[in-house]
């Protein structure tokens, strides 16, 4: 899930457009860019509830099932910072239009896929297109709106992110259950096509073009190094468990470490030469930022993967329909939004110590979910899961926004955009890698392949490392300075 709060980017250059001509902020611009934001975040989470149906229809294996989710997340993550730089150089509206057009075509490809391999490729194309579109949104909002209107626009932006992330499973379950024209899971991708067409019809009328200044150049080497490193990590984790961890998997992980080291060296040299690195190394001099960013990655390892294994447990293990599964997810959503409202009201008073309570609450929720699932087996009522899921949602709501604000509080204004892009990358990357890690535990734990009786045990066992991630995130936050996070 992308961050709920991001720094207001400074708008450097703006070309004349419809909103500027009247001097009145265009509500249409906000609608257009937020629809784009909604569908890209939704498509990461909505696939979770469709995985069981896709596995049955396309005869997908466990590794392929993970790649349907992870492939999108990795492509999305790896391209976010590069996509933002492209918008600064070539125009944010232009890159938004290009990204949305490619996203629409990739969505159509997903809905028409007749094999799981084609679907995986189309999902990767979806993620890459989203990475080109999403980074432009904050820049566009900052261009069109000012003052109180801008504050309201950013608040709506955060609400849309939360709706897409938390309720994606319910929306997907409803679409699959309605089963328009017998398309089943294909509707969750096909619905993007008319939404994109409607946005593309209005974007040039409502959104002015804008660019960054300073002669920024795309750090292509940095983009390739980061993309390759992340790709190697996820590929090794996904393929390793299905192939019994051969030597080449460990070689891939070692190679990723080398690539990350080369990336750091490259970024430092480029910054020293004043050539605009893909990521500003100076950001990491602030301890609250560097430690907080690491905590963000660890936290999203636990959060993003939970939806994946919960959907598998509910549908494959408890034989719930996609809609019934989506309704269970509403308990998480209720807790998330309740805690988010409270967190927003006290955002200015939040410190590192108070933020740490969020992941600890989530760890407690996961523990109770694991215990309840084990006690219920395959016959007990799933309604008993709702209270611990509500608690887990509270933990997510107490963590996501406050942790985001804590990290971004350390970013000086001139590096706010870079900090925001890096934080979004940490979030999406953590969620994608988390799915891969969860899969390496969940699927081997199914001692009796395909048997529903094995799912409660596999689900509970997989929650153990997720609980550990939550505790680790809390400890890491406590290691950061106790300065207040700005709202």
C-alpha positions as CSV (number, residue, x, y, z in Angstrom):
1,X,0.0,0.0,0.0
2,X,1.3,3.4,-0.8
3,X,1.8,6.0,1.9
4,X,-1.2,7.9,3.2
5,X,0.8,11.1,3.8
6,X,3.5,12.5,1.6
7,X,5.2,15.8,1.6
8,X,3.8,18.7,-0.4
9,X,6.1,18.8,-3.5
10,X,7.2,22.2,-4.6
11,X,5.9,23.1,-8.0
12,X,8.7,24.4,-10.1
13,X,7.3,24.9,-13.6
14,X,3.8,25.0,-14.8
15,X,2.4,25.4,-18.3
16,X,-0.8,27.1,-19.0
17,X,-3.9,24.9,-18.9
18,X,-7.6,25.0,-18.2
19,X,-7.3,25.4,-14.4
20,X,-4.9,28.2,-14.7
21,X,-7.1,30.2,-17.2
22,X,-9.9,30.6,-14.7
23,X,-7.8,30.9,-11.6
24,X,-10.1,28.4,-9.9
25,X,-8.9,25.0,-8.9
26,X,-10.4,22.3,-11.1
27,X,-12.2,19.5,-9.2
28,X,-12.0,17.5,-12.3
29,X,-8.2,17.3,-12.1
30,X,-8.5,15.8,-8.6
31,X,-11.0,13.2,-9.7
32,X,-8.9,12.2,-12.7
33,X,-5.6,11.7,-10.9
34,X,-7.3,10.0,-7.9
35,X,-9.0,7.5,-10.1
36,X,-5.6,6.6,-11.5
37,X,-4.2,6.3,-8.0
38,X,-7.2,4.2,-6.8
39,X,-7.0,1.6,-9.6
40,X,-3.2,1.1,-9.3
41,X,-3.2,0.5,-5.6
42,X,-6.4,-1.6,-5.9
43,X,-4.8,-3.9,-8.4
44,X,-2.0,-4.9,-6.0
45,X,-4.5,-6.0,-3.4
46,X,-7.5,-7.1,-5.4
47,X,-5.5,-10.0,-7.0
48,X,-5.2,-11.7,-3.6
49,X,-8.9,-12.6,-3.5
50,X,-8.8,-13.8,-7.1
51,X,-5.8,-16.1,-6.7
52,X,-7.8,-19.2,-5.8
53,X,-10.1,-18.8,-8.8
54,X,-7.1,-18.1,-11.1
55,X,-5.3,-21.2,-9.9
56,X,-8.3,-23.3,-10.6
57,X,-9.1,-21.8,-14.0
58,X,-5.5,-21.5,-15.4
59,X,-4.1,-24.5,-13.4
60,X,-1.5,-22.3,-11.8
61,X,1.1,-23.7,-9.3
62,X,2.0,-22.1,-6.0
63,X,5.0,-20.3,-7.5
64,X,2.9,-18.9,-10.3
65,X,0.2,-17.8,-7.8
66,X,2.8,-15.8,-5.9
67,X,4.1,-14.2,-9.1
68,X,0.6,-13.0,-10.1
69,X,0.8,-10.8,-7.0
70,X,4.6,-10.3,-6.6
71,X,5.3,-9.6,-10.3
72,X,3.0,-6.5,-10.2
73,X,4.5,-5.3,-6.9
74,X,8.1,-5.7,-8.0
75,X,7.6,-3.8,-11.3
76,X,5.6,-1.1,-9.5
77,X,8.2,-0.7,-6.8
78,X,11.3,-0.8,-9.1
79,X,9.9,1.9,-11.3
80,X,8.5,4.5,-8.9
81,X,11.5,6.7,-8.5
82,X,12.4,6.5,-12.2
83,X,8.8,7.3,-13.1
84,X,8.9,10.4,-10.9
85,X,12.1,11.6,-12.6
86,X,10.6,11.1,-16.0
87,X,7.7,13.3,-15.1
88,X,10.0,16.0,-13.9
89,X,11.9,15.9,-17.2
90,X,9.2,15.3,-19.8
91,X,6.1,16.6,-18.1
92,X,3.9,15.1,-15.4
93,X,0.7,15.2,-17.3
94,X,2.3,13.6,-20.3
95,X,3.8,10.7,-18.2
96,X,0.5,10.3,-16.4
97,X,-1.4,9.9,-19.7
98,X,1.2,7.5,-21.1
99,X,1.2,5.5,-17.9
100,X,-2.6,5.3,-17.8
101,X,-2.8,4.3,-21.4
102,X,-0.2,1.5,-20.9
103,X,-2.0,0.4,-17.7
104,X,-5.3,0.1,-19.6
105,X,-3.7,-2.0,-22.3
106,X,-2.0,-4.2,-19.7
107,X,-5.3,-4.6,-17.8
108,X,-7.0,-5.7,-21.0
109,X,-4.2,-8.2,-21.5
110,X,-4.7,-9.6,-18.0
111,X,-8.4,-10.1,-18.6
112,X,-7.8,-11.9,-21.9
113,X,-5.0,-14.2,-20.7
114,X,-5.5,-17.8,-21.5
115,X,-2.5,-19.1,-19.6
116,X,-0.9,-18.2,-16.3
117,X,2.4,-17.3,-17.9
118,X,0.6,-14.7,-20.1
119,X,-1.2,-13.4,-17.1
120,X,2.1,-13.0,-15.1
121,X,3.7,-11.0,-18.0
122,X,0.6,-8.8,-18.3
123,X,0.7,-8.2,-14.5
124,X,4.3,-7.1,-14.7
125,X,3.4,-4.7,-17.5
126,X,0.6,-3.4,-15.3
127,X,3.0,-2.7,-12.5
128,X,5.5,-1.0,-14.7
129,X,2.7,1.2,-16.1
130,X,1.5,2.1,-12.6
131,X,5.1,3.1,-11.7
132,X,5.0,5.6,-14.5
133,X,1.6,7.0,-13.6
134,X,1.4,7.2,-9.8
135,X,4.5,9.4,-9.1
136,X,2.9,12.2,-11.1
137,X,-0.1,12.5,-8.9
138,X,1.4,14.4,-6.0
139,X,3.1,16.8,-8.4
140,X,-0.1,17.4,-10.4
141,X,-2.1,18.1,-7.2
142,X,0.6,20.5,-6.0
143,X,0.3,22.3,-9.4
144,X,-3.4,22.6,-9.6
145,X,-4.3,23.4,-6.0
146,X,-3.0,25.9,-3.4
147,X,-3.6,26.8,0.2
148,X,-6.6,25.2,1.9
149,X,-7.7,23.5,-1.3
150,X,-4.4,21.8,-1.6
151,X,-4.7,20.5,2.0
152,X,-8.1,19.1,1.3
153,X,-6.9,17.5,-1.9
154,X,-4.1,15.7,0.0
155,X,-6.5,14.5,2.6
156,X,-8.8,13.0,-0.1
157,X,-5.7,11.5,-1.7
158,X,-4.9,9.7,1.6
159,X,-8.5,8.5,1.9
160,X,-8.5,7.0,-1.6
161,X,-5.2,5.2,-0.9
162,X,-6.8,3.6,2.2
163,X,-10.0,2.7,0.4
164,X,-8.1,0.9,-2.4
165,X,-5.7,-0.9,-0.1
166,X,-8.0,-2.1,2.6
167,X,-11.2,-2.8,0.6
168,X,-9.5,-4.3,-2.4
169,X,-10.4,-7.8,-1.3
170,X,-14.1,-6.9,-0.8
171,X,-14.3,-5.2,-4.2
172,X,-12.6,-8.1,-5.9
173,X,-14.8,-10.7,-4.2
174,X,-18.0,-8.8,-5.2
175,X,-16.9,-8.6,-8.9
176,X,-16.0,-12.3,-9.0
177,X,-19.3,-13.3,-7.3
178,X,-21.4,-11.1,-9.6
179,X,-19.6,-12.9,-12.5
180,X,-20.6,-10.6,-15.3
181,X,-21.0,-12.5,-18.6
182,X,-19.3,-15.5,-16.9
183,X,-16.0,-13.7,-16.8
184,X,-15.3,-14.6,-13.1
185,X,-11.9,-13.2,-12.0
186,X,-11.3,-11.5,-15.4
187,X,-13.7,-8.7,-14.4
188,X,-11.3,-7.4,-11.7
189,X,-8.9,-6.4,-14.5
190,X,-11.4,-5.6,-17.3
191,X,-13.1,-3.0,-15.1
192,X,-9.9,-0.8,-15.4
193,X,-10.5,-0.3,-19.1
194,X,-13.6,1.9,-19.0
195,X,-12.3,3.8,-16.0
196,X,-9.1,4.6,-17.8
197,X,-10.9,5.6,-21.0
198,X,-13.1,8.0,-19.0
199,X,-10.1,9.6,-17.3
200,X,-8.1,9.9,-20.6
201,X,-11.1,11.7,-22.1
202,X,-10.9,14.5,-19.5
203,X,-7.3,14.7,-18.5
204,X,-6.2,17.2,-21.0
205,X,-9.2,19.5,-20.2
206,X,-8.6,19.5,-16.5
207,X,-4.9,18.9,-15.8
208,X,-2.2,21.5,-16.7
209,X,1.2,20.3,-17.7
210,X,4.1,20.8,-15.2
211,X,7.8,20.0,-15.0
212,X,10.6,20.2,-12.5
213,X,13.5,22.6,-12.9
214,X,17.2,22.3,-12.3
215,X,18.1,20.4,-15.5
216,X,17.4,17.0,-13.9
217,X,18.7,14.1,-15.9
218,X,17.5,10.5,-15.6
219,X,20.0,8.4,-13.6
220,X,19.6,5.3,-15.9
221,X,22.4,3.4,-14.2
222,X,20.9,3.8,-10.8
223,X,17.5,2.7,-12.1
224,X,18.9,-0.4,-13.7
225,X,21.0,-1.4,-10.6
226,X,18.0,-1.0,-8.2
227,X,15.6,-2.8,-10.5
228,X,18.0,-5.7,-11.0
229,X,18.8,-6.1,-7.2
230,X,15.1,-6.2,-6.2
231,X,14.3,-8.5,-9.1
232,X,17.0,-11.0,-8.0
233,X,15.8,-11.0,-4.4
234,X,12.2,-11.7,-5.2
235,X,12.9,-14.2,-7.9
236,X,15.2,-16.1,-5.6
237,X,12.7,-16.2,-2.8
238,X,9.8,-17.3,-5.0
239,X,11.7,-19.9,-7.0
240,X,13.8,-21.1,-4.0
241,X,11.0,-22.7,-2.0
242,X,9.5,-24.5,-5.1
243,X,12.9,-25.9,-6.1
244,X,14.2,-26.9,-2.7
245,X,16.7,-24.1,-2.4
246,X,19.4,-25.0,-5.0
247,X,22.8,-23.3,-5.0
248,X,21.9,-20.9,-7.7
249,X,19.2,-19.3,-5.5
250,X,21.8,-18.4,-2.9
251,X,24.0,-17.1,-5.7
252,X,21.1,-14.8,-6.8
253,X,20.8,-13.4,-3.3
254,X,24.5,-12.9,-3.0
255,X,24.4,-11.1,-6.4
256,X,21.6,-8.9,-5.2
257,X,23.8,-7.8,-2.2
258,X,26.6,-7.0,-4.6
259,X,24.3,-4.9,-6.8
260,X,23.0,-3.0,-3.8
261,X,26.6,-2.2,-2.8
262,X,27.3,-1.0,-6.3
263,X,24.1,1.1,-6.2
264,X,25.3,2.9,-3.0
265,X,28.7,3.6,-4.5
266,X,27.1,4.8,-7.8
267,X,24.7,7.2,-5.9
268,X,27.5,8.6,-3.8
269,X,29.7,9.3,-6.8
270,X,26.9,10.9,-8.8
271,X,25.9,13.1,-5.9
272,X,29.5,14.2,-5.3
273,X,29.7,15.2,-9.0
274,X,26.4,17.1,-8.7
275,X,24.8,15.0,-11.4
276,X,21.4,14.3,-9.7
277,X,21.4,10.7,-8.4
278,X,18.3,8.7,-8.5
279,X,18.2,8.7,-4.7
280,X,19.8,11.5,-2.7
281,X,22.4,10.0,-0.3
282,X,22.1,13.0,2.0
283,X,18.7,11.8,3.1
284,X,20.2,9.0,5.1
285,X,22.3,11.3,7.3
286,X,19.1,11.9,9.3
287,X,18.9,8.9,11.7
288,X,15.1,9.1,12.0
289,X,14.8,8.8,8.2
290,X,17.2,6.0,7.7
291,X,16.0,3.9,10.7
292,X,12.4,4.8,10.0
293,X,12.7,3.8,6.3
294,X,14.1,0.4,7.4
295,X,11.3,0.0,9.8
296,X,8.8,0.8,7.0
297,X,10.2,-2.0,4.9
298,X,10.0,-4.5,7.7
299,X,6.5,-3.4,8.7
300,X,5.2,-3.8,5.1
301,X,6.8,-7.2,4.9
302,X,4.2,-8.2,7.6
303,X,1.3,-6.1,6.3
304,X,1.3,-6.8,2.6
305,X,1.7,-10.5,2.8
306,X,-1.1,-10.9,5.4
307,X,-3.8,-10.2,2.9
308,X,-2.3,-12.8,0.5
309,X,-2.3,-15.7,3.0
310,X,-5.6,-14.7,4.6
311,X,-7.4,-14.9,1.2
312,X,-5.9,-18.3,0.5
313,X,-6.9,-19.6,4.0
314,X,-10.5,-18.3,3.8
315,X,-11.2,-19.5,0.3
316,X,-9.1,-22.7,-0.1
317,X,-9.1,-23.7,3.5
318,X,-12.6,-22.6,4.7
319,X,-14.3,-22.8,1.3
320,X,-15.6,-19.3,1.4
321,X,-16.7,-17.6,-1.8
322,X,-14.8,-14.6,-3.0
323,X,-17.6,-12.3,-1.7
324,X,-17.7,-14.0,1.7
325,X,-14.0,-13.7,1.9
326,X,-14.2,-10.1,1.0
327,X,-16.8,-9.5,3.7
328,X,-14.4,-11.0,6.3
329,X,-11.8,-8.5,5.2
330,X,-14.2,-5.7,6.2
331,X,-13.3,-6.3,9.8
332,X,-9.7,-5.3,9.0
333,X,-11.0,-2.3,7.1
334,X,-13.1,-1.1,10.0
335,X,-10.2,-1.3,12.4
336,X,-7.9,0.4,10.0
337,X,-10.1,3.4,9.4
338,X,-11.1,3.8,13.0
339,X,-7.4,3.9,14.0
340,X,-6.5,6.2,11.1
341,X,-9.0,8.8,12.2
342,X,-7.6,8.8,15.7
343,X,-4.0,8.9,14.4
344,X,-4.8,11.9,12.2
345,X,-6.3,13.9,15.0
346,X,-3.2,13.5,17.2
347,X,-0.6,13.5,14.3
348,X,1.3,16.5,15.6
349,X,1.9,14.8,19.0
350,X,3.1,11.5,17.6
351,X,6.7,10.5,18.5
352,X,8.8,7.4,17.8
353,X,7.7,5.8,21.1
354,X,4.0,6.2,20.4
355,X,4.4,5.0,16.8
356,X,6.0,1.7,18.1
357,X,2.7,0.8,19.7
358,X,1.1,0.3,16.2
359,X,3.2,-2.7,15.0
360,X,3.0,-4.2,18.5
361,X,-0.8,-4.0,18.4
362,X,-0.6,-5.6,14.9
363,X,1.6,-8.4,16.3
364,X,-1.0,-9.1,19.0
365,X,-3.7,-9.1,16.4
366,X,-1.8,-11.6,14.3
367,X,-1.2,-13.8,17.3
368,X,-4.8,-13.9,18.2
369,X,-5.8,-14.6,14.5
370,X,-3.3,-17.5,14.4
371,X,-4.6,-19.0,17.7
372,X,-8.3,-18.6,16.7
373,X,-7.7,-20.2,13.3
374,X,-6.0,-23.1,14.9
375,X,-8.8,-23.6,17.4
376,X,-11.5,-23.3,14.7
377,X,-10.0,-25.8,12.4
378,X,-12.1,-26.2,9.3
379,X,-15.5,-26.4,11.0
380,X,-15.7,-23.5,13.5
381,X,-17.5,-20.3,12.5
382,X,-15.3,-17.7,10.8
383,X,-17.2,-15.1,12.8
384,X,-14.8,-15.8,15.7
385,X,-12.0,-14.4,13.5
386,X,-13.6,-10.9,13.3
387,X,-12.5,-9.5,16.7
388,X,-8.8,-10.4,16.2
389,X,-9.0,-9.2,12.6
390,X,-10.5,-5.9,13.9
391,X,-7.5,-5.6,16.3
392,X,-5.1,-6.3,13.4
393,X,-6.7,-3.5,11.4
394,X,-6.3,-1.2,14.4
395,X,-2.6,-2.0,14.5
396,X,-2.3,-1.2,10.8
397,X,-4.1,2.1,11.2
398,X,-2.0,3.1,14.2
399,X,1.2,2.4,12.2
400,X,0.8,3.3,8.5
401,X,0.1,7.0,8.7
402,X,2.1,7.9,11.8
403,X,5.2,5.9,10.6
404,X,5.0,7.7,7.3
405,X,4.9,11.1,9.0
406,X,7.7,10.2,11.3
407,X,10.0,9.2,8.4
408,X,9.1,12.2,6.3
409,X,9.6,14.6,9.2
410,X,13.3,14.2,8.7
411,X,13.3,15.2,5.0
412,X,14.4,18.8,4.3
413,X,12.1,20.6,1.9
414,X,14.5,20.5,-1.1
415,X,14.6,16.7,-0.9
416,X,10.9,16.2,0.0
417,X,10.0,14.7,-3.4
418,X,13.0,12.3,-3.3
419,X,12.1,11.2,0.2
420,X,8.5,10.6,-0.8
421,X,9.5,8.5,-3.7
422,X,11.9,6.5,-1.6
423,X,9.3,5.9,1.0
424,X,6.8,4.7,-1.5
425,X,9.4,2.4,-2.9
426,X,10.1,1.0,0.5
427,X,6.4,0.4,1.1
428,X,5.6,-1.3,-2.2
429,X,8.8,-3.3,-2.2
430,X,8.3,-4.5,1.4
431,X,4.7,-5.6,0.5
432,X,6.0,-7.5,-2.6
433,X,8.9,-9.2,-0.9
434,X,6.6,-10.0,2.0
435,X,4.3,-12.0,-0.3
436,X,7.3,-14.0,-1.5
437,X,8.6,-14.7,2.0
438,X,5.1,-15.7,3.2
439,X,4.8,-18.1,0.2
440,X,8.1,-19.8,1.2
441,X,6.5,-20.7,4.6
442,X,2.8,-21.2,3.7
443,X,3.0,-23.6,0.8
444,X,5.5,-26.0,2.2
445,X,3.5,-26.0,5.4
446,X,0.6,-27.6,3.5
447,X,1.6,-31.1,4.6
448,X,-1.3,-32.6,2.7
449,X,-1.3,-30.8,-0.7
450,X,-4.7,-29.5,-1.6
451,X,-6.4,-30.7,1.6
452,X,-8.5,-28.2,3.4
453,X,-7.5,-29.6,6.8
454,X,-3.9,-28.4,6.3
455,X,-4.8,-24.8,5.7
456,X,-5.4,-23.6,9.3
457,X,-2.0,-25.0,10.4
458,X,-0.2,-23.5,7.4
459,X,-2.0,-20.1,8.0
460,X,-1.0,-20.1,11.7
461,X,2.6,-21.1,11.0
462,X,3.0,-18.4,8.4
463,X,1.8,-15.7,10.8
464,X,4.8,-16.5,13.1
465,X,7.4,-14.7,10.9
466,X,4.9,-11.9,10.3
467,X,4.6,-11.4,14.0
468,X,8.4,-11.3,14.2
469,X,8.5,-8.6,11.5
470,X,6.0,-6.5,13.5
471,X,8.1,-6.7,16.7
472,X,11.2,-5.9,14.7
473,X,9.6,-2.9,13.2
474,X,8.6,-1.6,16.7
475,X,12.1,-2.1,18.0
476,X,13.6,-0.3,15.0
477,X,11.2,2.7,15.5
478,X,12.3,2.9,19.1
479,X,15.9,3.2,17.9
480,X,15.0,6.3,16.0
481,X,15.2,9.7,17.8
482,X,12.0,10.5,19.7
483,X,11.2,13.7,17.8
484,X,7.6,14.4,16.9
485,X,6.3,13.6,13.5
486,X,4.9,16.5,11.6
487,X,1.3,16.0,10.2
